[in-house]
């Protein structure tokens, strides 16, 4: 009997080895039948078709497509800590969990009528979605997509749209109320019933926000007045601080065709570089004092200013009608190093983790271009359907479009 069990065990093991050698499809092996490391993969939002393209960085190729994700006209993506699942936030309120190894939908909920991005908690257990309609933030179990908390953004005028949702250290989410001019901190460190801290006096109609990489500063851009507002999240009771007076919507010199995303801020060395609203400029800001220290004239109204992971370069794209161009800035001098013309409607840029390559979505040409960041040579073109946001699992920053 023992000998029979041993023979059976050897048969099972041998069969498993043969299956692996033959490229059989087993959980985690992917549709190509080969082992893949998720850190080498990513997704590209195909905004017109409600799909995401699954891509492999090393192969510089698309390896699959997942459809049925709804309205992705302003979609953003975050990843699970194991880098297997992509959480896709659609404009129509859809939250979709995509398995990038099996190339399928692992879960999907229609959680609101109109949403504008999301975040995942630092421990990877909670996914939060920021909503225009109804106003507020809803929080879901990352494994099951069951809702664990509903946080209506109630203020004197009713329900406010929420913007600028980010995750902060300590199982916290931070977001801002467009209508109320407040920032709220939802602290889930004690469980799935959050403790809410409300901070008033943020400013007139904050339209977007960011959090610095160390989790310390939360900065909201203001649509209704000049300047931005910063909060120091290391303080037990953060106090709003106005910064960069003269930057913002209030007195733009040009029509604003597309408001820049504040996630388009880049930390390059000891300075931030950010798009200037309504100007053909980017601004350089001291990372410690948050004071402006310089400006660079650029091709058009910048949308994203993205730093190469080593901080040595900043790549900038532009709003319509000058959106066929990308410019590369030198971090030390602030000067334009290179001007590239990828094609019509450059919407997004994403660096590979070490920064040797940058992937550029060229929406109206229906492709992704891959460039060497040292020689600026084009290395590959990848067909895609109206591509916009590019998101790699192993990445130095997170932006949405």
C-alpha positions, 0 to 999 in steps of 0.5 A: 500500500505504501509502495502504491501511494509512492508510485501514485505520488511520483506519477502526479509529480511527473505529470506536473513537471511534464505539463510545465515543460510542455507549456500547459496552462496552469493558474498563474501561467498566463494565456501564452502558457509561459511563466510571467513575472507580473512586475514586467507587465502593465495595462493601457486604457483603450478609452473609446472601446471600454477595454484595457490592453495588457502589455509586456515591457520586455517584449514591447508588445501587447499580449492580450485585451480585456473588454467590457469595462464600461466608460473609460473616457477618464479612467485610472488604475491602481494595482494590488500589492502582488501586482496581479490585479489591476483595479480600473476606475471608470467614469460611469461609476464602474469599478473593475478588478482585472486579472492581468495573468489570466487576462479576464475580469475577476470582479466588477461593481457599478458603485455610482453614477459618475466617478473620478478615480480611486486609490488602494490602501497601503496594506492592499485590503481596501479600494476607494472610489471618488464620486461626482454622483452621488457625491462622496467616497465608497470603499470596497474590500479589495478581494471581494469588491463588497462595499465596506464603507459609504462616506457621503460628502455632506455639507451645507449645500447638500452632497459635494463632488469629491476629487483628489482621492489618494491613499496615505500611510496608516490605512488612510484615504484623503480626498477633497470636496469640490463644492465645499472647499474642504479636505477629509481624511478617512482613517481606517486604521481601527477597522472598516468603520473610518474616523473622519477628520474634516479640514475647512478653508482649502479654497474656492472649488479645488479641482484636483490634488496630489500626495507627495511620495513620502506621504507627508504633503497633500496639495490641492489645486484651486479652480476658483482662485490663484494658488494651491493649498498644502496640508502637512499630514504629519501634523496631528491637526493639519492646517491649510497653507496657501502656496504658489500665489499667482499659479492657477485658474484665476488669471490665466493668460490663455484659454484652458483647453484641458486642466492639467492633472496635479498627479502630473507633478514630478519630483526631480531631484530637490525640486518639483516641476508642474504644469502651469495652468493657462500658460506655455510654461512649467514651474519649478518648485523647491521640494522643502519650502514649496516656493517657486524657484523657476519657470521653463517656456515650453511648446504649449499648455502642459498637461503632464510633467513626468520625471524619469525615475532617476529624476534626471529628465522631465517629459512633458506633453500638451493640451489641444491643439498642440498635443502632437508634441512631447518635450524633454527637460533637463532637470539641472538647467531647466532647459528643453533637451529634445522635442519629439513629434509622436503624432496626434493626441499624445495623452499619457507617458509612463516610464519603465521602472528603471527609466531606460524607456518611456511609453507614449500613448498617441490616441488618434494614431491608434498606437503606443510609441516606445522611446529610449530615454537616452538616445531618444530613438523610437524602439517600437510601435504597439497598435492600440484602440484610442489609447490613453492612460498607461500603467505599469505594475512596477512603477515610480508614480501613479497618474490617471487619465 
